[in-house]
Amino acid sequence: MPKGRLLQLPGMRLPLIQAPMAGVSSPAMAAAVTEAGALGSIAVGAGDAETARRLIQAVRARTAGPFNVNLFCHAPGVADPGKEAAWSERFAPLFGMFGTRPPAGLREIYRSFLVDEAMLRMLIDERPAVVSFHFGLPTASAIAALRAAGIILLATATNLAEARAVAAAGIDAIVAQGWEAGGHRGMFDPDAPDDKLGTMALVRLLVAEIAVPVIAAGGIMDGRGIAAALALGACAAQLGTAFVATDESMADAGYRAALVENGGKHTVMTRIVSGRPARILPNRFAALNGTFTADQVPAYPRAYDLGKALHAAAQARGEHGYGAHWAGQGALLVRAMPAAKLVRTLAGELEQAIHKRSPA
């Protein structure tokens, strides 16, 4: 299996990527992971170009090693005043419980990289070692410009058709996101049928069908999981939920409690929170899953404007159950420790797992 340029980055001694998680993965986390010999990541899709620049510089202040910068390539959300007004009214009683009202109008709170020329210029100026894409692919001209700047490119795929599109676009490696993964599904089209392929099945399929390095993502929480992905031909594994409870995580107390104290025994796939399918812990928001049909939910990220407002209103009254508590199906295996210690722990587990399966 071709390893590509990714694993040849200076200082990257482990086939491990810490997943970029908006609102969770901090510059301190990314730097700690990189310093420990894996690839740290930050997510910048929730901010503008200058905010992203400051985050990149904050990582560089902590490490001289390579790291990944993640962007959203979703189709810009189309306003639907009638649907959005009805959505807000459905949630009005919940807002009323916390002494407030839903937003008067929903906004497109995240600007897609598809239409963000300022973000592209900033990336070319800053030249991070790796840039990754979620929800789709940027324009061909943006890909060409980033490649010309010497940046390694990754993109998420949830099925074979998406992976073929990633490969055809000239991306360096495919992040194979299985159904088990926490957070948002990386589907190019959230309204398309979803085959719900598990991580291991998806990795094996892509390795067999596409001559581009594959990174396994979804439900992997320990070194044995990484070893299993490598055995199926993945060049590396990307872990997200495993890092949510680390010391450097930006997850708030409610999120940590939901993950650690409740053990992450169950998760729910829902689009109620943001407008796109995403896997979440079973909090009060997740309990609303099944009470609405997909066609009633406003477009991403406009629906997320209401979701964030509800969380803020509830949190102000001491209720943490309406947060975006994203987590994968392996959440029960989460461990709370510093990020660098987690990387070292994963490295030891991986070495042990590989040694056990090697012939005598």
DONU-485067 format. One record per residue (C-alpha): residue number from 1; x, y, z. Coordinates in Angstrom, 2 decimals, always signed. Example, Ala and Ser with C-alpha at 12.3 -4.5 7.8 and 13.67 -1.06 7.14 Angstrom:
! residues 2
1,+12.30,-4.50,+7.80
2,+13.67,-1.06,+7.14
This chain:
! residues 360
1,+0.00,+0.00,+0.00
2,+1.52,+3.35,-0.97
3,+2.21,+5.50,+2.09
4,+2.44,+8.80,+0.22
5,+4.03,+12.00,+1.49
6,+2.02,+12.16,+4.71
7,+4.06,+9.68,+6.73
8,+7.30,+11.20,+5.43
9,+6.65,+14.48,+7.25
10,+9.50,+15.44,+9.60
11,+8.87,+14.19,+13.12
12,+5.83,+12.06,+12.25
13,+6.88,+8.75,+13.77
14,+3.43,+7.22,+14.19
15,+0.66,+6.42,+11.66
16,-1.74,+8.46,+13.77
17,-3.71,+11.65,+13.16
18,-5.60,+13.50,+15.87
19,-8.88,+14.44,+14.20
20,-9.68,+18.11,+13.67
21,-12.75,+18.85,+15.80
22,-14.27,+22.35,+15.73
23,-14.76,+23.57,+19.27
24,-12.67,+20.74,+20.74
25,-9.21,+20.50,+19.16
26,-7.14,+23.42,+20.45
27,-3.74,+24.68,+19.27
28,-2.31,+23.23,+22.49
29,-3.76,+19.80,+21.64
30,-2.49,+19.85,+18.07
31,+0.99,+20.91,+19.15
32,+1.17,+18.30,+21.90
33,+0.16,+15.53,+19.49
34,+2.68,+16.66,+16.89
35,+5.46,+16.92,+19.47
36,+4.65,+13.36,+20.58
37,+5.27,+12.04,+17.05
38,+1.79,+11.92,+15.51
39,-0.02,+14.54,+13.40
40,-1.99,+17.15,+15.35
41,-4.91,+18.98,+13.79
42,-6.97,+22.12,+14.19
43,-10.36,+22.89,+12.64
44,-10.76,+26.40,+11.22
45,-13.99,+26.08,+9.24
46,-16.01,+27.77,+11.98
47,-14.12,+31.07,+11.66
48,-12.88,+33.57,+9.12
49,-9.45,+33.75,+7.52
50,-7.85,+35.94,+10.17
51,-9.17,+33.79,+12.99
52,-7.75,+30.77,+11.19
53,-4.40,+32.53,+10.79
54,-4.23,+33.21,+14.52
55,-4.97,+29.54,+15.26
56,-2.23,+28.40,+12.88
57,+0.23,+30.81,+14.46
58,-0.82,+29.63,+17.93
59,+0.13,+26.06,+16.98
60,+3.44,+27.23,+15.52
61,+4.23,+29.05,+18.74
62,+4.14,+25.64,+20.46
63,+5.77,+23.36,+17.87
64,+7.98,+23.53,+14.81
65,+6.53,+20.24,+13.58
66,+3.84,+19.60,+10.94
67,+0.11,+19.78,+11.63
68,-3.19,+19.58,+9.78
69,-5.63,+22.45,+9.15
70,-9.21,+21.36,+8.42
71,-11.84,+23.20,+6.35
72,-15.53,+22.70,+5.51
73,-16.48,+22.32,+1.83
74,-20.26,+22.19,+2.25
75,-22.69,+23.63,-0.26
76,-23.61,+27.06,+1.15
77,-26.88,+26.82,+3.08
78,-29.88,+28.10,+1.15
79,-32.27,+30.24,+3.17
80,-35.85,+28.98,+3.42
81,-37.72,+31.59,+5.49
82,-40.85,+29.50,+5.88
83,-39.06,+26.34,+6.98
84,-36.74,+28.29,+9.26
85,-39.60,+30.17,+10.92
86,-41.48,+26.91,+11.51
87,-38.31,+25.35,+12.93
88,-37.80,+28.22,+15.34
89,-41.40,+28.05,+16.50
90,-41.09,+24.32,+17.19
91,-38.24,+25.11,+19.58
92,-39.86,+28.19,+21.13
93,-41.17,+26.25,+24.18
94,-37.68,+24.95,+24.95
95,-36.20,+28.44,+24.69
96,-39.04,+29.65,+26.91
97,-37.95,+27.22,+29.62
98,-34.68,+29.15,+29.75
99,-36.26,+32.59,+29.69
100,-35.58,+33.54,+26.09
101,-36.77,+33.22,+22.50
102,-35.28,+31.50,+19.42
103,-33.21,+33.67,+17.06
104,-35.35,+36.05,+15.04
105,-33.76,+34.70,+11.87
106,-31.26,+31.95,+11.16
107,-27.84,+32.81,+9.75
108,-25.24,+30.93,+7.73
109,-22.77,+30.90,+10.60
110,-20.01,+28.97,+8.76
111,-18.68,+30.23,+5.43
112,-17.87,+27.35,+3.10
113,-14.30,+27.12,+1.78
114,-15.91,+26.73,-1.65
115,-16.55,+30.49,-1.68
116,-13.92,+31.78,+0.76
117,-11.13,+33.35,-1.30
118,-9.67,+35.06,+1.77
119,-9.20,+31.68,+3.47
120,-7.43,+30.30,+0.40
121,-5.07,+33.29,+0.25
122,-4.30,+32.91,+3.94
123,-3.48,+29.20,+3.57
124,-1.14,+29.86,+0.67
125,+0.52,+32.58,+2.74
126,+0.86,+30.47,+5.90
127,+1.54,+27.15,+4.15
128,+0.66,+24.60,+6.84
129,+2.10,+21.17,+6.13
130,-1.32,+19.54,+5.69
131,-4.80,+20.83,+4.79
132,-7.87,+18.58,+4.94
133,-11.43,+18.92,+3.67
134,-14.75,+17.73,+5.10
135,-18.20,+17.65,+3.42
136,-16.75,+17.60,-0.08
137,-13.97,+19.03,-2.21
138,-12.87,+22.59,-2.96
139,-12.65,+23.92,-6.50
140,-10.04,+22.54,-8.88
141,-8.29,+25.90,-8.90
142,-8.06,+25.94,-5.09
143,-6.64,+22.40,-5.07
144,-4.07,+23.38,-7.70
145,-3.05,+26.47,-5.76
146,-2.62,+24.54,-2.50
147,-0.64,+21.79,-4.20
148,+1.58,+24.39,-5.87
149,+2.28,+25.75,-2.38
150,+3.62,+22.32,-1.39
151,+0.73,+21.49,+0.96
152,-0.31,+17.86,+1.48
153,-4.07,+17.49,+0.96
154,-6.53,+15.10,+2.62
155,-10.28,+14.74,+2.10
156,-13.02,+12.71,+3.77
157,-15.04,+10.06,+1.92
158,-17.85,+7.90,+3.28
159,-18.29,+5.65,+0.23
160,-16.55,+4.48,-2.92
161,-18.03,+7.14,-5.22
162,-16.83,+9.95,-2.97
163,-13.41,+8.32,-2.66
164,-13.10,+8.10,-6.43
165,-13.92,+11.80,-6.69
166,-11.26,+12.57,-4.07
167,-8.66,+10.55,-5.96
168,-9.59,+12.09,-9.31
169,-9.19,+15.57,-7.83
170,-5.54,+14.92,-7.05
171,-5.86,+14.74,-3.27
172,-2.92,+12.99,-1.55
173,-4.87,+10.72,+0.81
174,-8.45,+9.73,+1.58
175,-9.88,+9.84,+5.11
176,-12.25,+6.86,+5.08
177,-14.92,+7.88,+7.59
178,-16.99,+4.94,+8.78
179,-20.53,+5.01,+10.13
180,-19.13,+4.62,+13.66
181,-17.43,+8.03,+13.61
182,-18.44,+10.79,+15.98
183,-19.43,+14.25,+14.83
184,-20.58,+15.18,+11.36
185,-20.76,+12.65,+8.56
186,-18.44,+13.79,+5.79
187,-20.99,+13.04,+3.08
188,-20.73,+15.29,+0.05
189,-24.54,+15.39,-0.17
190,-26.34,+14.99,+3.18
191,-29.62,+14.25,+1.42
192,-28.23,+11.37,-0.67
193,-28.80,+7.75,+0.36
194,-26.19,+6.64,+2.89
195,-24.80,+3.09,+2.68
196,-23.66,+3.47,+6.32
197,-20.45,+1.58,+5.67
198,-18.46,+0.70,+8.78
199,-14.86,+1.85,+9.05
200,-13.20,-1.50,+8.45
201,-15.43,-2.43,+5.50
202,-14.91,+1.01,+3.95
203,-11.14,+0.92,+4.41
204,-10.84,-2.53,+2.85
205,-13.03,-1.50,-0.08
206,-11.07,+1.67,-0.79
207,-7.70,-0.04,-0.46
208,-8.83,-2.67,-2.96
209,-10.31,-0.21,-5.45
210,-8.26,+3.00,-5.31
211,-4.50,+3.55,-5.62
212,-4.42,+6.47,-3.15
213,-3.35,+6.11,+0.51
214,-6.30,+5.54,+2.87
215,-6.62,+6.83,+6.44
216,-9.08,+4.94,+8.65
217,-11.47,+7.05,+10.76
218,-14.40,+6.09,+12.97
219,-14.71,+4.14,+16.20
220,-10.93,+3.68,+16.68
221,-9.95,+4.36,+20.28
222,-6.80,+2.38,+21.06
223,-3.66,+0.87,+19.60
224,-5.35,-2.40,+18.73
225,-7.88,-0.48,+16.64
226,-5.06,+1.30,+14.83
227,-3.32,-2.03,+14.22
228,-6.52,-3.49,+12.76
229,-6.82,-0.57,+10.34
230,-3.18,-0.93,+9.28
231,-3.68,-4.68,+8.76
232,-6.46,-3.90,+6.28
233,-4.17,-1.62,+4.29
234,-4.74,+1.83,+5.80
235,-1.61,+3.98,+5.93
236,-2.74,+5.62,+9.18
237,-5.68,+6.02,+11.55
238,-7.45,+9.23,+12.54
239,-8.85,+9.38,+16.09
240,-11.22,+12.06,+17.32
241,-13.37,+10.94,+20.26
242,-10.26,+9.50,+21.90
243,-8.93,+13.06,+22.32
244,-12.11,+14.78,+23.56
245,-11.30,+14.10,+27.22
246,-7.63,+15.09,+27.04
247,-6.35,+17.97,+29.15
248,-5.89,+20.22,+26.10
249,-9.42,+19.67,+24.77
250,-11.74,+22.67,+24.59
251,-14.74,+20.46,+25.47
252,-16.67,+22.09,+28.32
253,-17.53,+20.46,+31.65
254,-20.94,+19.29,+30.45
255,-19.45,+17.60,+27.39
256,-16.73,+15.91,+29.44
257,-19.25,+14.72,+32.02
258,-21.55,+13.31,+29.33
259,-18.61,+11.44,+27.82
260,-16.69,+10.27,+30.88
261,-19.26,+9.97,+33.67
262,-21.90,+8.34,+31.49
263,-19.28,+6.20,+29.81
264,-20.38,+6.97,+26.25
265,-22.40,+3.76,+26.24
266,-24.73,+4.92,+23.48
267,-24.67,+7.37,+20.59
268,-27.31,+8.72,+18.20
269,-27.01,+9.80,+14.57
270,-29.14,+12.91,+14.05
271,-29.34,+16.05,+11.93
272,-31.46,+18.01,+14.41
273,-28.54,+19.83,+15.99
274,-26.95,+21.31,+12.88
275,-28.88,+20.34,+9.76
276,-26.42,+17.59,+8.76
277,-26.21,+14.01,+10.02
278,-23.88,+13.80,+13.02
279,-23.23,+11.27,+15.79
280,-23.88,+12.60,+19.29
281,-24.05,+11.34,+22.87
282,-27.62,+10.71,+24.14
283,-28.23,+14.10,+25.77
284,-31.44,+16.15,+25.82
285,-30.86,+17.34,+22.26
286,-30.35,+13.79,+21.01
287,-33.59,+12.76,+22.75
288,-35.45,+14.88,+20.18
289,-34.21,+12.63,+17.37
290,-37.14,+11.02,+15.61
291,-39.54,+13.82,+16.52
292,-38.86,+15.62,+13.22
293,-38.44,+14.49,+9.64
294,-35.35,+15.39,+7.61
295,-37.30,+17.71,+5.33
296,-38.38,+19.82,+8.31
297,-34.80,+20.63,+9.33
298,-33.28,+23.80,+7.81
299,-30.08,+23.57,+5.80
300,-26.65,+23.28,+7.38
301,-25.25,+25.43,+8.89
302,-28.34,+27.60,+9.29
303,-30.01,+25.03,+11.56
304,-26.84,+25.05,+13.66
305,-27.44,+28.74,+14.42
306,-30.53,+27.72,+16.39
307,-28.78,+24.70,+17.91
308,-25.97,+26.85,+19.27
309,-28.42,+29.46,+20.56
310,-30.39,+26.80,+22.44
311,-27.22,+25.40,+24.00
312,-26.12,+28.88,+25.10
313,-29.53,+29.65,+26.63
314,-29.65,+26.32,+28.47
315,-26.04,+26.53,+29.64
316,-26.67,+29.99,+31.10
317,-29.27,+28.34,+33.36
318,-26.98,+25.44,+34.32
319,-28.39,+22.91,+31.85
320,-25.67,+21.25,+29.71
321,-27.85,+18.75,+27.89
322,-28.28,+20.76,+24.69
323,-24.62,+20.86,+23.68
324,-23.14,+19.37,+20.51
325,-21.65,+16.43,+22.41
326,-20.25,+14.64,+19.38
327,-18.83,+11.15,+19.98
328,-18.17,+7.95,+18.06
329,-19.40,+4.47,+18.84
330,-16.16,+3.62,+20.65
331,-16.72,+6.38,+23.22
332,-16.90,+3.89,+26.07
333,-13.13,+3.43,+25.68
334,-12.28,+7.12,+26.20
335,-9.41,+7.97,+28.55
336,-8.81,+11.27,+30.31
337,-5.13,+12.27,+30.25
338,-2.79,+14.79,+28.59
339,-2.76,+14.52,+24.79
340,+0.96,+13.65,+24.61
341,+0.48,+10.85,+27.15
342,-2.43,+9.50,+25.11
343,-0.26,+9.44,+21.98
344,+2.47,+7.57,+23.87
345,-0.12,+5.15,+25.24
346,-1.53,+4.52,+21.77
347,+1.99,+3.99,+20.41
348,+2.71,+1.39,+23.07
349,-0.57,-0.41,+22.43
350,+0.06,-0.37,+18.68
351,+3.55,-1.83,+19.10
352,+2.21,-4.54,+21.38
353,-0.63,-5.41,+18.98
354,+1.70,-5.65,+16.00
355,+4.19,-7.74,+17.97
356,+1.47,-10.18,+19.03
357,+0.31,-10.80,+15.50
358,+3.81,-11.15,+14.02
359,+4.91,-14.74,+13.28
360,+7.36,-16.24,+15.76
